[in-house]
Amino acid sequence: MTGPRLVSILRQGAVLIASVHTALDDTQMTAFQHDLVERIGQDRARGVVIDVAALDVLDSFATRTLRTIAEVARLRGAVTVVVGIQPEVAFAMVALGMDTGPVHTALDLEEGLAFLDRVAGAARPASLRGGPV
């Protein structure tokens, strides 16, 4: 056995929810990027939520990788939102002049799914939105 998973990618309707469980080195971050982009195509995802709540650091490589994931997802027809950036991480990012660029962010998973529902109608099936099925 190789130990606990570093990242999990779950499908919820047309949305993929990727949770990063621990800090990733550059190689692991690149593997995560590859796996997530591949799943977007396989699952025909319309939305992607990347939950980074477990991270106490987002370095420049990780931030750039998240931007790349969002751009590739957009080109494949999916909207991406990053959720769970801890306050200390946000302060450090601002102090260092780092940002997520055009990547959408939200406070938590619930707000991320609500955002995707508003912009892409992807967070919930139509039967759960109260609209026509």
C-alpha positions as CSV (number, residue, x, y, z in Angstrom):
1,M,0.0,0.0,0.0
2,T,1.3,3.4,-0.9
3,G,-0.4,5.4,1.9
4,P,-3.2,7.9,1.9
5,R,-4.2,9.7,-1.3
6,L,-2.8,13.2,-1.7
7,V,-5.7,14.3,-3.9
8,S,-9.2,13.0,-4.5
9,I,-11.3,13.7,-7.6
10,L,-15.0,13.0,-7.3
11,R,-17.8,13.5,-9.8
12,Q,-21.1,15.1,-8.7
13,G,-23.3,15.4,-11.8
14,A,-21.5,17.5,-14.4
15,V,-19.0,18.8,-11.8
16,L,-15.7,17.4,-10.7
17,I,-14.7,18.1,-7.2
18,A,-10.9,17.8,-6.6
19,S,-9.8,18.0,-3.0
20,V,-6.1,18.5,-2.2
21,H,-5.5,16.8,1.1
22,T,-1.9,17.8,1.8
23,A,0.9,19.9,0.4
24,L,2.1,18.7,-3.0
25,D,5.6,19.0,-4.4
26,D,6.0,20.2,-8.0
27,T,6.0,16.6,-9.4
28,Q,2.8,15.7,-7.5
29,M,1.2,19.0,-8.5
30,T,2.0,18.3,-12.2
31,A,0.5,14.8,-11.9
32,F,-2.6,16.3,-10.3
33,Q,-2.9,18.7,-13.2
34,H,-2.6,15.9,-15.7
35,D,-5.1,13.6,-13.9
36,L,-7.7,16.4,-13.4
37,V,-7.5,17.6,-17.0
38,E,-7.9,14.0,-18.2
39,R,-11.0,13.5,-16.0
40,I,-12.6,16.7,-17.4
41,G,-12.6,15.1,-20.8
42,Q,-13.5,11.6,-19.7
43,D,-16.4,12.8,-17.5
44,R,-17.5,15.7,-19.9
45,A,-17.4,18.0,-16.9
46,R,-19.0,21.4,-17.2
47,G,-17.6,22.6,-13.9
48,V,-14.6,22.0,-11.7
49,V,-14.1,22.8,-8.0
50,I,-10.6,22.6,-6.6
51,D,-10.7,22.6,-2.8
52,V,-7.4,23.7,-1.3
53,A,-8.6,24.2,2.3
54,A,-6.1,21.7,3.6
55,L,-3.2,23.7,2.3
56,D,-1.4,26.2,4.5
57,V,0.9,27.3,1.6
58,L,0.2,28.1,-2.1
59,D,3.6,28.8,-3.7
60,S,4.1,30.4,-7.1
61,F,4.3,27.0,-8.9
62,A,1.1,25.7,-7.3
63,T,-0.7,29.0,-8.1
64,R,0.5,28.9,-11.8
65,T,-0.6,25.3,-12.0
66,L,-4.1,26.2,-10.8
67,R,-4.2,28.9,-13.4
68,T,-3.1,26.4,-16.1
69,I,-5.7,23.9,-15.0
70,A,-8.5,26.5,-15.2
71,E,-7.4,27.7,-18.6
72,V,-7.2,24.1,-20.0
73,A,-10.6,23.3,-18.4
74,R,-12.0,26.4,-20.1
75,L,-10.7,25.3,-23.4
76,R,-12.4,21.9,-22.8
77,G,-15.7,23.6,-21.9
78,A,-15.6,23.6,-18.1
79,V,-15.6,26.5,-15.6
80,T,-13.2,26.2,-12.7
81,V,-13.5,27.7,-9.2
82,V,-10.8,27.3,-6.5
83,V,-12.3,27.2,-2.9
84,G,-11.0,27.1,0.6
85,I,-8.0,29.4,0.4
86,Q,-7.1,29.9,4.1
87,P,-6.9,33.5,5.4
88,E,-3.2,33.2,6.2
89,V,-2.5,31.9,2.7
90,A,-4.5,34.7,1.1
91,F,-2.5,37.3,3.2
92,A,0.8,35.8,2.1
93,M,-0.3,35.7,-1.5
94,V,-1.2,39.4,-1.4
95,A,2.0,40.3,0.4
96,L,4.1,38.4,-2.2
97,G,2.1,40.0,-5.1
98,M,0.7,36.6,-6.2
99,D,-2.8,36.1,-7.4
100,T,-4.9,33.5,-9.1
101,G,-5.3,35.6,-12.3
102,P,-8.6,34.9,-14.1
103,V,-9.3,31.8,-11.9
104,H,-12.6,32.2,-10.0
105,T,-12.4,31.7,-6.2
106,A,-15.0,31.2,-3.6
107,L,-15.0,30.8,0.2
108,D,-15.9,27.1,0.4
109,L,-17.4,24.2,-1.5
110,E,-21.0,25.3,-1.0
111,E,-20.2,28.8,-2.5
112,G,-18.1,27.2,-5.2
113,L,-21.0,25.0,-6.3
114,A,-23.4,27.9,-6.2
115,F,-21.1,29.9,-8.4
116,L,-20.9,27.1,-10.9
117,D,-24.7,26.8,-10.8
118,R,-25.0,30.5,-11.6
119,V,-22.4,30.7,-14.4
120,A,-22.6,27.3,-16.0
121,G,-25.7,25.6,-14.6
122,A,-23.3,22.7,-13.9
123,A,-23.5,22.3,-10.1
124,R,-26.8,20.4,-10.0
125,P,-28.9,18.5,-12.4
126,A,-31.9,20.4,-13.7
127,S,-34.2,18.2,-11.7
128,L,-32.6,19.5,-8.5
129,R,-32.6,23.2,-9.6
130,G,-36.3,23.3,-9.8
131,G,-36.3,23.9,-13.6
132,P,-37.5,21.6,-16.3
133,V,-35.9,18.3,-16.6
